């Protein structure tokens, strides 16, 4: 069972490390590598979450309450703390 942290942002990687999250950091997820029992952490689109869950893996979303002024810029780990960064589990499935 592998834990993957999907992010290309240094601040997010540092934020996770500060919390003791031990994961393989990757910039891009190839869902074909995901196996049952794995965990994927990131900010992925719903269709990928559904594929992850269909593999028997968990998806944990990196959520934040970003004000509009903070969008589109690189955040530090401290910024993420200020914006309430947290990990929340989500499940999705394709309906058709």
Phi and psi restraints in degrees (range 20) as a CNS / XPLOR table:
assign (resid 1 and name C) (resid 2 and name N)
       (resid 2 and name CA) (resid 2 and name C) 1.0 -116.1 20.0 2
assign (resid 2 and name N) (resid 2 and name CA)
       (resid 2 and name C) (resid 3 and name N) 1.0 143.8 20.0 2
assign (resid 2 and name C) (resid 3 and name N)
       (resid 3 and name CA) (resid 3 and name C) 1.0 -106.8 20.0 2
assign (resid 3 and name N) (resid 3 and name CA)
       (resid 3 and name C) (resid 4 and name N) 1.0 126.2 20.0 2
assign (resid 3 and name C) (resid 4 and name N)
       (resid 4 and name CA) (resid 4 and name C) 1.0 -112.3 20.0 2
assign (resid 4 and name N) (resid 4 and name CA)
       (resid 4 and name C) (resid 5 and name N) 1.0 136.2 20.0 2
assign (resid 4 and name C) (resid 5 and name N)
       (resid 5 and name CA) (resid 5 and name C) 1.0 -113.8 20.0 2
assign (resid 5 and name N) (resid 5 and name CA)
       (resid 5 and name C) (resid 6 and name N) 1.0 110.9 20.0 2
assign (resid 5 and name C) (resid 6 and name N)
       (resid 6 and name CA) (resid 6 and name C) 1.0 -96.1 20.0 2
assign (resid 6 and name N) (resid 6 and name CA)
       (resid 6 and name C) (resid 7 and name N) 1.0 108.3 20.0 2
assign (resid 6 and name C) (resid 7 and name N)
       (resid 7 and name CA) (resid 7 and name C) 1.0 -167.1 20.0 2
assign (resid 7 and name N) (resid 7 and name CA)
       (resid 7 and name C) (resid 8 and name N) 1.0 144.4 20.0 2
assign (resid 7 and name C) (resid 8 and name N)
       (resid 8 and name CA) (resid 8 and name C) 1.0 -106.5 20.0 2
assign (resid 8 and name N) (resid 8 and name CA)
       (resid 8 and name C) (resid 9 and name N) 1.0 13.5 20.0 2
assign (resid 8 and name C) (resid 9 and name N)
       (resid 9 and name CA) (resid 9 and name C) 1.0 -108.8 20.0 2
assign (resid 9 and name N) (resid 9 and name CA)
       (resid 9 and name C) (resid 10 and name N) 1.0 120.9 20.0 2
assign (resid 9 and name C) (resid 10 and name N)
       (resid 10 and name CA) (resid 10 and name C) 1.0 -58.6 20.0 2
assign (resid 10 and name N) (resid 10 and name CA)
       (resid 10 and name C) (resid 11 and name N) 1.0 -37.5 20.0 2
assign (resid 10 and name C) (resid 11 and name N)
       (resid 11 and name CA) (resid 11 and name C) 1.0 -62.4 20.0 2
assign (resid 11 and name N) (resid 11 and name CA)
       (resid 11 and name C) (resid 12 and name N) 1.0 -38.7 20.0 2
assign (resid 11 and name C) (resid 12 and name N)
       (resid 12 and name CA) (resid 12 and name C) 1.0 -69.3 20.0 2
assign (resid 12 and name N) (resid 12 and name CA)
       (resid 12 and name C) (resid 13 and name N) 1.0 -39.5 20.0 2
assign (resid 12 and name C) (resid 13 and name N)
       (resid 13 and name CA) (resid 13 and name C) 1.0 -63.2 20.0 2
assign (resid 13 and name N) (resid 13 and name CA)
       (resid 13 and name C) (resid 14 and name N) 1.0 -44.0 20.0 2
assign (resid 13 and name C) (resid 14 and name N)
       (resid 14 and name CA) (resid 14 and name C) 1.0 -65.0 20.0 2
assign (resid 14 and name N) (resid 14 and name CA)
       (resid 14 and name C) (resid 15 and name N) 1.0 -41.4 20.0 2
assign (resid 14 and name C) (resid 15 and name N)
       (resid 15 and name CA) (resid 15 and name C) 1.0 -57.2 20.0 2
assign (resid 15 and name N) (resid 15 and name CA)
       (resid 15 and name C) (resid 16 and name N) 1.0 -46.7 20.0 2
assign (resid 15 and name C) (resid 16 and name N)
       (resid 16 and name CA) (resid 16 and name C) 1.0 -64.6 20.0 2
assign (resid 16 and name N) (resid 16 and name CA)
       (resid 16 and name C) (resid 17 and name N) 1.0 -42.0 20.0 2
assign (resid 16 and name C) (resid 17 and name N)
       (resid 17 and name CA) (resid 17 and name C) 1.0 -62.4 20.0 2
assign (resid 17 and name N) (resid 17 and name CA)
       (resid 17 and name C) (resid 18 and name N) 1.0 -39.1 20.0 2
assign (resid 17 and name C) (resid 18 and name N)
       (resid 18 and name CA) (resid 18 and name C) 1.0 -61.7 20.0 2
assign (resid 18 and name N) (resid 18 and name CA)
       (resid 18 and name C) (resid 19 and name N) 1.0 -26.1 20.0 2
assign (resid 18 and name C) (resid 19 and name N)
       (resid 19 and name CA) (resid 19 and name C) 1.0 -94.6 20.0 2
assign (resid 19 and name N) (resid 19 and name CA)
       (resid 19 and name C) (resid 20 and name N) 1.0 3.8 20.0 2
assign (resid 19 and name C) (resid 20 and name N)
       (resid 20 and name CA) (resid 20 and name C) 1.0 75.3 20.0 2
assign (resid 20 and name N) (resid 20 and name CA)
       (resid 20 and name C) (resid 21 and name N) 1.0 19.6 20.0 2
assign (resid 20 and name C) (resid 21 and name N)
       (resid 21 and name CA) (resid 21 and name C) 1.0 -75.4 20.0 2
assign (resid 21 and name N) (resid 21 and name CA)
       (resid 21 and name C) (resid 22 and name N) 1.0 114.3 20.0 2
assign (resid 21 and name C) (resid 22 and name N)
       (resid 22 and name CA) (resid 22 and name C) 1.0 -97.2 20.0 2
assign (resid 22 and name N) (resid 22 and name CA)
       (resid 22 and name C) (resid 23 and name N) 1.0 111.5 20.0 2
assign (resid 22 and name C) (resid 23 and name N)
       (resid 23 and name CA) (resid 23 and name C) 1.0 -150.9 20.0 2
assign (resid 23 and name N) (resid 23 and name CA)
       (resid 23 and name C) (resid 24 and name N) 1.0 159.6 20.0 2
assign (resid 23 and name C) (resid 24 and name N)
       (resid 24 and name CA) (resid 24 and name C) 1.0 -82.2 20.0 2
assign (resid 24 and name N) (resid 24 and name CA)
       (resid 24 and name C) (resid 25 and name N) 1.0 116.3 20.0 2
assign (resid 24 and name C) (resid 25 and name N)
       (resid 25 and name CA) (resid 25 and name C) 1.0 -83.3 20.0 2
assign (resid 25 and name N) (resid 25 and name CA)
       (resid 25 and name C) (resid 26 and name N) 1.0 125.3 20.0 2
assign (resid 25 and name C) (resid 26 and name N)
       (resid 26 and name CA) (resid 26 and name C) 1.0 -133.2 20.0 2
assign (resid 26 and name N) (resid 26 and name CA)
       (resid 26 and name C) (resid 27 and name N) 1.0 148.4 20.0 2
assign (resid 26 and name C) (resid 27 and name N)
       (resid 27 and name CA) (resid 27 and name C) 1.0 -84.8 20.0 2
assign (resid 27 and name N) (resid 27 and name CA)
       (resid 27 and name C) (resid 28 and name N) 1.0 -28.1 20.0 2
assign (resid 27 and name C) (resid 28 and name N)
       (resid 28 and name CA) (resid 28 and name C) 1.0 -139.8 20.0 2
assign (resid 28 and name N) (resid 28 and name CA)
       (resid 28 and name C) (resid 29 and name N) 1.0 137.4 20.0 2
assign (resid 28 and name C) (resid 29 and name N)
       (resid 29 and name CA) (resid 29 and name C) 1.0 -97.3 20.0 2
assign (resid 29 and name N) (resid 29 and name CA)
       (resid 29 and name C) (resid 30 and name N) 1.0 124.8 20.0 2
assign (resid 29 and name C) (resid 30 and name N)
       (resid 30 and name CA) (resid 30 and name C) 1.0 -100.8 20.0 2
assign (resid 30 and name N) (resid 30 and name CA)
       (resid 30 and name C) (resid 31 and name N) 1.0 104.4 20.0 2
assign (resid 30 and name C) (resid 31 and name N)
       (resid 31 and name CA) (resid 31 and name C) 1.0 -58.5 20.0 2
assign (resid 31 and name N) (resid 31 and name CA)
       (resid 31 and name C) (resid 32 and name N) 1.0 -21.9 20.0 2
assign (resid 31 and name C) (resid 32 and name N)
       (resid 32 and name CA) (resid 32 and name C) 1.0 -64.8 20.0 2
assign (resid 32 and name N) (resid 32 and name CA)
       (resid 32 and name C) (resid 33 and name N) 1.0 -16.5 20.0 2
assign (resid 32 and name C) (resid 33 and name N)
       (resid 33 and name CA) (resid 33 and name C) 1.0 -87.7 20.0 2
assign (resid 33 and name N) (resid 33 and name CA)
       (resid 33 and name C) (resid 34 and name N) 1.0 -9.8 20.0 2
assign (resid 33 and name C) (resid 34 and name N)
       (resid 34 and name CA) (resid 34 and name C) 1.0 -78.7 20.0 2
assign (resid 34 and name N) (resid 34 and name CA)
       (resid 34 and name C) (resid 35 and name N) 1.0 134.5 20.0 2
assign (resid 34 and name C) (resid 35 and name N)
       (resid 35 and name CA) (resid 35 and name C) 1.0 -123.2 20.0 2
assign (resid 35 and name N) (resid 35 and name CA)
       (resid 35 and name C) (resid 36 and name N) 1.0 160.7 20.0 2
assign (resid 35 and name C) (resid 36 and name N)
       (resid 36 and name CA) (resid 36 and name C) 1.0 -53.9 20.0 2
assign (resid 36 and name N) (resid 36 and name CA)
       (resid 36 and name C) (resid 37 and name N) 1.0 134.9 20.0 2
assign (resid 36 and name C) (resid 37 and name N)
       (resid 37 and name CA) (resid 37 and name C) 1.0 93.2 20.0 2
assign (resid 37 and name N) (resid 37 and name CA)
       (resid 37 and name C) (resid 38 and name N) 1.0 -14.0 20.0 2
assign (resid 37 and name C) (resid 38 and name N)
       (resid 38 and name CA) (resid 38 and name C) 1.0 -71.2 20.0 2
assign (resid 38 and name N) (resid 38 and name CA)
       (resid 38 and name C) (resid 39 and name N) 1.0 163.6 20.0 2
assign (resid 38 and name C) (resid 39 and name N)
       (resid 39 and name CA) (resid 39 and name C) 1.0 -128.4 20.0 2
assign (resid 39 and name N) (resid 39 and name CA)
       (resid 39 and name C) (resid 40 and name N) 1.0 134.5 20.0 2
assign (resid 39 and name C) (resid 40 and name N)
       (resid 40 and name CA) (resid 40 and name C) 1.0 -118.7 20.0 2
assign (resid 40 and name N) (resid 40 and name CA)
       (resid 40 and name C) (resid 41 and name N) 1.0 128.1 20.0 2
assign (resid 40 and name C) (resid 41 and name N)
       (resid 41 and name CA) (resid 41 and name C) 1.0 -115.3 20.0 2
assign (resid 41 and name N) (resid 41 and name CA)
       (resid 41 and name C) (resid 42 and name N) 1.0 134.1 20.0 2
assign (resid 41 and name C) (resid 42 and name N)
       (resid 42 and name CA) (resid 42 and name C) 1.0 172.1 20.0 2
assign (resid 42 and name N) (resid 42 and name CA)
       (resid 42 and name C) (resid 43 and name N) 1.0 -159.7 20.0 2
assign (resid 42 and name C) (resid 43 and name N)
       (resid 43 and name CA) (resid 43 and name C) 1.0 -129.0 20.0 2
assign (resid 43 and name N) (resid 43 and name CA)
       (resid 43 and name C) (resid 44 and name N) 1.0 69.1 20.0 2
assign (resid 43 and name C) (resid 44 and name N)
       (resid 44 and name CA) (resid 44 and name C) 1.0 -96.7 20.0 2
assign (resid 44 and name N) (resid 44 and name CA)
       (resid 44 and name C) (resid 45 and name N) 1.0 155.6 20.0 2
assign (resid 44 and name C) (resid 45 and name N)
       (resid 45 and name CA) (resid 45 and name C) 1.0 -69.6 20.0 2
assign (resid 45 and name N) (resid 45 and name CA)
       (resid 45 and name C) (resid 46 and name N) 1.0 155.8 20.0 2
assign (resid 45 and name C) (resid 46 and name N)
       (resid 46 and name CA) (resid 46 and name C) 1.0 -59.0 20.0 2
assign (resid 46 and name N) (resid 46 and name CA)
       (resid 46 and name C) (resid 47 and name N) 1.0 -35.1 20.0 2
assign (resid 46 and name C) (resid 47 and name N)
       (resid 47 and name CA) (resid 47 and name C) 1.0 -65.6 20.0 2
assign (resid 47 and name N) (resid 47 and name CA)
       (resid 47 and name C) (resid 48 and name N) 1.0 -32.1 20.0 2
assign (resid 47 and name C) (resid 48 and name N)
       (resid 48 and name CA) (resid 48 and name C) 1.0 -75.1 20.0 2
assign (resid 48 and name N) (resid 48 and name CA)
       (resid 48 and name C) (resid 49 and name N) 1.0 -35.1 20.0 2
assign (resid 48 and name C) (resid 49 and name N)
       (resid 49 and name CA) (resid 49 and name C) 1.0 -60.0 20.0 2
assign (resid 49 and name N) (resid 49 and name CA)
       (resid 49 and name C) (resid 50 and name N) 1.0 -43.0 20.0 2
assign (resid 49 and name C) (resid 50 and name N)
       (resid 50 and name CA) (resid 50 and name C) 1.0 -62.1 20.0 2
assign (resid 50 and name N) (resid 50 and name CA)
       (resid 50 and name C) (resid 51 and name N) 1.0 -40.8 20.0 2
assign (resid 50 and name C) (resid 51 and name N)
       (resid 51 and name CA) (resid 51 and name C) 1.0 -65.8 20.0 2
assign (resid 51 and name N) (resid 51 and name CA)
       (resid 51 and name C) (resid 52 and name N) 1.0 -41.0 20.0 2
assign (resid 51 and name C) (resid 52 and name N)
       (resid 52 and name CA) (resid 52 and name C) 1.0 -60.3 20.0 2
assign (resid 52 and name N) (resid 52 and name CA)
       (resid 52 and name C) (resid 53 and name N) 1.0 -49.2 20.0 2
assign (resid 52 and name C) (resid 53 and name N)
       (resid 53 and name CA) (resid 53 and name C) 1.0 -64.0 20.0 2
assign (resid 53 and name N) (resid 53 and name CA)
       (resid 53 and name C) (resid 54 and name N) 1.0 -36.3 20.0 2
assign (resid 53 and name C) (resid 54 and name N)
       (resid 54 and name CA) (resid 54 and name C) 1.0 -64.7 20.0 2
assign (resid 54 and name N) (resid 54 and name CA)
       (resid 54 and name C) (resid 55 and name N) 1.0 -24.7 20.0 2
assign (resid 54 and name C) (resid 55 and name N)
       (resid 55 and name CA) (resid 55 and name C) 1.0 -79.4 20.0 2
assign (resid 55 and name N) (resid 55 and name CA)
       (resid 55 and name C) (resid 56 and name N) 1.0 -7.2 20.0 2
assign (resid 55 and name C) (resid 56 and name N)
       (resid 56 and name CA) (resid 56 and name C) 1.0 87.8 20.0 2
assign (resid 56 and name N) (resid 56 and name CA)
       (resid 56 and name C) (resid 57 and name N) 1.0 19.1 20.0 2
assign (resid 56 and name C) (resid 57 and name N)
       (resid 57 and name CA) (resid 57 and name C) 1.0 -106.5 20.0 2
assign (resid 57 and name N) (resid 57 and name CA)
       (resid 57 and name C) (resid 58 and name N) 1.0 162.8 20.0 2
assign (resid 57 and name C) (resid 58 and name N)
       (resid 58 and name CA) (resid 58 and name C) 1.0 -95.6 20.0 2
assign (resid 58 and name N) (resid 58 and name CA)
       (resid 58 and name C) (resid 59 and name N) 1.0 149.9 20.0 2
assign (resid 58 and name C) (resid 59 and name N)
       (resid 59 and name CA) (resid 59 and name C) 1.0 -121.9 20.0 2
assign (resid 59 and name N) (resid 59 and name CA)
       (resid 59 and name C) (resid 60 and name N) 1.0 123.4 20.0 2
assign (resid 59 and name C) (resid 60 and name N)
       (resid 60 and name CA) (resid 60 and name C) 1.0 -114.1 20.0 2
assign (resid 60 and name N) (resid 60 and name CA)
       (resid 60 and name C) (resid 61 and name N) 1.0 120.9 20.0 2
assign (resid 60 and name C) (resid 61 and name N)
       (resid 61 and name CA) (resid 61 and name C) 1.0 -91.5 20.0 2
assign (resid 61 and name N) (resid 61 and name CA)
       (resid 61 and name C) (resid 62 and name N) 1.0 134.6 20.0 2
assign (resid 61 and name C) (resid 62 and name N)
       (resid 62 and name CA) (resid 62 and name C) 1.0 -85.8 20.0 2
assign (resid 62 and name N) (resid 62 and name CA)
       (resid 62 and name C) (resid 63 and name N) 1.0 101.7 20.0 2
assign (resid 62 and name C) (resid 63 and name N)
       (resid 63 and name CA) (resid 63 and name C) 1.0 -102.0 20.0 2
assign (resid 63 and name N) (resid 63 and name CA)
       (resid 63 and name C) (resid 64 and name N) 1.0 146.9 20.0 2
assign (resid 63 and name C) (resid 64 and name N)
       (resid 64 and name CA) (resid 64 and name C) 1.0 -148.0 20.0 2
assign (resid 64 and name N) (resid 64 and name CA)
       (resid 64 and name C) (resid 65 and name N) 1.0 156.1 20.0 2
assign (resid 64 and name C) (resid 65 and name N)
       (resid 65 and name CA) (resid 65 and name C) 1.0 -104.0 20.0 2
assign (resid 65 and name N) (resid 65 and name CA)
       (resid 65 and name C) (resid 66 and name N) 1.0 82.1 20.0 2
assign (resid 65 and name C) (resid 66 and name N)
       (resid 66 and name CA) (resid 66 and name C) 1.0 -85.0 20.0 2
assign (resid 66 and name N) (resid 66 and name CA)
       (resid 66 and name C) (resid 67 and name N) 1.0 129.3 20.0 2
assign (resid 66 and name C) (resid 67 and name N)
       (resid 67 and name CA) (resid 67 and name C) 1.0 -73.2 20.0 2
assign (resid 67 and name N) (resid 67 and name CA)
       (resid 67 and name C) (resid 68 and name N) 1.0 158.0 20.0 2
assign (resid 67 and name C) (resid 68 and name N)
       (resid 68 and name CA) (resid 68 and name C) 1.0 -54.7 20.0 2
assign (resid 68 and name N) (resid 68 and name CA)
       (resid 68 and name C) (resid 69 and name N) 1.0 -38.6 20.0 2
assign (resid 68 and name C) (resid 69 and name N)
       (resid 69 and name CA) (resid 69 and name C) 1.0 -64.2 20.0 2
assign (resid 69 and name N) (resid 69 and name CA)
       (resid 69 and name C) (resid 70 and name N) 1.0 -21.7 20.0 2
assign (resid 69 and name C) (resid 70 and name N)
       (resid 70 and name CA) (resid 70 and name C) 1.0 -91.3 20.0 2
assign (resid 70 and name N) (resid 70 and name CA)
       (resid 70 and name C) (resid 71 and name N) 1.0 -8.8 20.0 2
assign (resid 70 and name C) (resid 71 and name N)
       (resid 71 and name CA) (resid 71 and name C) 1.0 -75.2 20.0 2
assign (resid 71 and name N) (resid 71 and name CA)
       (resid 71 and name C) (resid 72 and name N) 1.0 145.2 20.0 2
assign (resid 71 and name C) (resid 72 and name N)
       (resid 72 and name CA) (resid 72 and name C) 1.0 81.5 20.0 2
assign (resid 72 and name N) (resid 72 and name CA)
       (resid 72 and name C) (resid 73 and name N) 1.0 9.0 20.0 2
assign (resid 72 and name C) (resid 73 and name N)
       (resid 73 and name CA) (resid 73 and name C) 1.0 -126.0 20.0 2
assign (resid 73 and name N) (resid 73 and name CA)
       (resid 73 and name C) (resid 74 and name N) 1.0 156.7 20.0 2
assign (resid 73 and name C) (resid 74 and name N)
       (resid 74 and name CA) (resid 74 and name C) 1.0 -70.8 20.0 2
assign (resid 74 and name N) (resid 74 and name CA)
       (resid 74 and name C) (resid 75 and name N) 1.0 128.7 20.0 2
assign (resid 74 and name C) (resid 75 and name N)
       (resid 75 and name CA) (resid 75 and name C) 1.0 -102.0 20.0 2
assign (resid 75 and name N) (resid 75 and name CA)
       (resid 75 and name C) (resid 76 and name N) 1.0 145.2 20.0 2
assign (resid 75 and name C) (resid 76 and name N)
       (resid 76 and name CA) (resid 76 and name C) 1.0 -88.0 20.0 2
assign (resid 76 and name N) (resid 76 and name CA)
       (resid 76 and name C) (resid 77 and name N) 1.0 169.4 20.0 2
assign (resid 76 and name C) (resid 77 and name N)
       (resid 77 and name CA) (resid 77 and name C) 1.0 -60.6 20.0 2
assign (resid 77 and name N) (resid 77 and name CA)
       (resid 77 and name C) (resid 78 and name N) 1.0 -37.7 20.0 2
assign (resid 77 and name C) (resid 78 and name N)
       (resid 78 and name CA) (resid 78 and name C) 1.0 -65.0 20.0 2
assign (resid 78 and name N) (resid 78 and name CA)
       (resid 78 and name C) (resid 79 and name N) 1.0 -40.9 20.0 2
assign (resid 78 and name C) (resid 79 and name N)
       (resid 79 and name CA) (resid 79 and name C) 1.0 -58.3 20.0 2
assign (resid 79 and name N) (resid 79 and name CA)
       (resid 79 and name C) (resid 80 and name N) 1.0 -45.1 20.0 2
assign (resid 79 and name C) (resid 80 and name N)
       (resid 80 and name CA) (resid 80 and name C) 1.0 -60.8 20.0 2
assign (resid 80 and name N) (resid 80 and name CA)
       (resid 80 and name C) (resid 81 and name N) 1.0 -40.8 20.0 2
assign (resid 80 and name C) (resid 81 and name N)
       (resid 81 and name CA) (resid 81 and name C) 1.0 -61.1 20.0 2
assign (resid 81 and name N) (resid 81 and name CA)
       (resid 81 and name C) (resid 82 and name N) 1.0 -43.9 20.0 2
assign (resid 81 and name C) (resid 82 and name N)
       (resid 82 and name CA) (resid 82 and name C) 1.0 -62.7 20.0 2
assign (resid 82 and name N) (resid 82 and name CA)
       (resid 82 and name C) (resid 83 and name N) 1.0 -29.8 20.0 2
assign (resid 82 and name C) (resid 83 and name N)
       (resid 83 and name CA) (resid 83 and name C) 1.0 -96.2 20.0 2
assign (resid 83 and name N) (resid 83 and name CA)
       (resid 83 and name C) (resid 84 and name N) 1.0 15.4 20.0 2
assign (resid 83 and name C) (resid 84 and name N)
       (resid 84 and name CA) (resid 84 and name C) 1.0 72.1 20.0 2
assign (resid 84 and name N) (resid 84 and name CA)
       (resid 84 and name C) (resid 85 and name N) 1.0 34.7 20.0 2
assign (resid 84 and name C) (resid 85 and name N)
       (resid 85 and name CA) (resid 85 and name C) 1.0 -56.5 20.0 2
assign (resid 85 and name N) (resid 85 and name CA)
       (resid 85 and name C) (resid 86 and name N) 1.0 138.7 20.0 2
assign (resid 85 and name C) (resid 86 and name N)
       (resid 86 and name CA) (resid 86 and name C) 1.0 -157.9 20.0 2
assign (resid 86 and name N) (resid 86 and name CA)
       (resid 86 and name C) (resid 87 and name N) 1.0 161.9 20.0 2
assign (resid 86 and name C) (resid 87 and name N)
       (resid 87 and name CA) (resid 87 and name C) 1.0 -105.6 20.0 2
assign (resid 87 and name N) (resid 87 and name CA)
       (resid 87 and name C) (resid 88 and name N) 1.0 127.2 20.0 2
assign (resid 87 and name C) (resid 88 and name N)
       (resid 88 and name CA) (resid 88 and name C) 1.0 -132.1 20.0 2
assign (resid 88 and name N) (resid 88 and name CA)
       (resid 88 and name C) (resid 89 and name N) 1.0 133.5 20.0 2
assign (resid 88 and name C) (resid 89 and name N)
       (resid 89 and name CA) (resid 89 and name C) 1.0 -80.3 20.0 2
assign (resid 89 and name N) (resid 89 and name CA)
       (resid 89 and name C) (resid 90 and name N) 1.0 136.2 20.0 2
assign (resid 89 and name C) (resid 90 and name N)
       (resid 90 and name CA) (resid 90 and name C) 1.0 -130.3 20.0 2
assign (resid 90 and name N) (resid 90 and name CA)
       (resid 90 and name C) (resid 91 and name N) 1.0 150.5 20.0 2
assign (resid 90 and name C) (resid 91 and name N)
       (resid 91 and name CA) (resid 91 and name C) 1.0 -127.6 20.0 2
assign (resid 91 and name N) (resid 91 and name CA)
       (resid 91 and name C) (resid 92 and name N) 1.0 142.8 20.0 2
assign (resid 91 and name C) (resid 92 and name N)
       (resid 92 and name CA) (resid 92 and name C) 1.0 -144.9 20.0 2
assign (resid 92 and name N) (resid 92 and name CA)
       (resid 92 and name C) (resid 93 and name N) 1.0 153.0 20.0 2
assign (resid 92 and name C) (resid 93 and name N)
       (resid 93 and name CA) (resid 93 and name C) 1.0 -145.2 20.0 2
assign (resid 93 and name N) (resid 93 and name CA)
       (resid 93 and name C) (resid 94 and name N) 1.0 147.4 20.0 2
assign (resid 93 and name C) (resid 94 and name N)
       (resid 94 and name CA) (resid 94 and name C) 1.0 -74.0 20.0 2
assign (resid 94 and name N) (resid 94 and name CA)
       (resid 94 and name C) (resid 95 and name N) 1.0 134.7 20.0 2
assign (resid 94 and name C) (resid 95 and name N)
       (resid 95 and name CA) (resid 95 and name C) 1.0 -88.9 20.0 2
assign (resid 95 and name N) (resid 95 and name CA)
       (resid 95 and name C) (resid 96 and name N) 1.0 4.4 20.0 2
